[in-house]
Amino acid sequence: MGTQIEPDMNRLQEISSFYRSQLLEDCIPFWLKHSLDHQYGGYLTMLERDGTPYGTGKYIWTQAREAYLFSKLYNVLERNPKWLEASRSGVEFLNKYALDGQGRAYYKVARDGVPIYTRPWQIFAESFVVLAYAEFSKASGKEEYLEQAKKLFWNILDRLESGDLDKFTYVYSPRYTEHAPGMILINTAQELRAVEDDPRHTEAIRKWIQRELYTFAVDEHEVMFERVGPDGRPVLSEPEGRSVTPGHCLESCWFCLREGVYLNDKAIIQRACRIMGWTMRIGWDPEYGGIYNFVDAKGKPPGHQDEGWGEDQDWDAKIFWVHSEALCALLYAYTVTRDEKYFELYQRVHDWSFEHFPDPEYGEWFGYLRRDGSVSQTLKGGVKGFFHMPRAFLNCYLLANGQSL
């Protein structure tokens, strides 16, 4: 694996303290101050640089992710009643307005909950609702939300098995199988299992991990593809088939690494870490630093790919969530393997991220940078929301503090 050393405990303690302070003094205060919708419940997430709303529509997945994160913080960092109440506001809004009569989540509703876009957005919003309900149930002791989480989760899986899900993808083509749904389902099952264990969770996770680590990740090319053909083979004739999304790769790998730790499975741990190395090699910008939004596995011009993400920029943009996931993944790899190369990669991402993303005037992070690290958009919300960055900071705090994820 590389040079294995005993961890520098002083170094890890500094990291732990750093991320705790980033959460408590910068990230959480911004969202508590500007995001809570005291009139209708839920959250205002379409925020300008200073926290002023530039729109009042509510994406269900950002509502669910924020509700989940406030409960998660309450459960593992500090039992702060303000965080529990913030989560309650989101969960109650979701309970009223997130789902249609068939258990499918809307993509976006108005501030008062009236649906704006009624077409479901594959499984992502629904998976995040599962996370919100399950974590809030643990935080509040309200068992009814855990029951709703379980019902929704198994409904997702039933639809997946029946093939119904393919009708509700945000990038649907019979030519491709997407990487992202399995990645999200691994995390959803892990989080649900952490609240109430069920052997079926681990069984399902094993299947998805096999796909993530051995179908989308291809040794011949040393990349994890964003999509493959229906037969599980790369489609190298087209840009969509050659696309590599480093943020998804790193996020998926730390989910898989987490499972490897849970199962004490060295093969999963080694495979996940190896793919992280591939990803950083192809994804890191050697000229300006930072991690690309997406790249072409064969080094051809990536161009622009419209994948339904209205705020994501071109291939060479530097995006907040990509770097957030990289921080968590690489520090996780180091704390599990004690391989110094992963700490060096973590430190590289950390230094670049905290040099370029933080807003020195209003706090929190800018979400979207150009290739050279200059600010592309000053907004703090929209699809960005309260999720990737605080989750990564929380995980880095826990990992450096010797705790499990």
ZIVENBEL-V404348 format. One record per helix or strand of 2 or more residues. SS is the DSSP state (@ for helix, = for strand). FROM is the first residue (numbers start at 1). TO is the last residue. Records with the same first field share a line. If there is no record, write none. Layout:
SS: FROM-TO, FROM-TO
This chain:
@: 9-34, 60-76, 81-97, 124-140, 143-162, 164-168, 180-195, 199-216, 239-242, 246-263, 266-283, 320-337, 340-356, 388-400
=: 58-59, 108-109, 115-117, 177-178, 217-218, 223-224, 227-228, 243-244, 295-296, 318-319, 368-369, 375-377
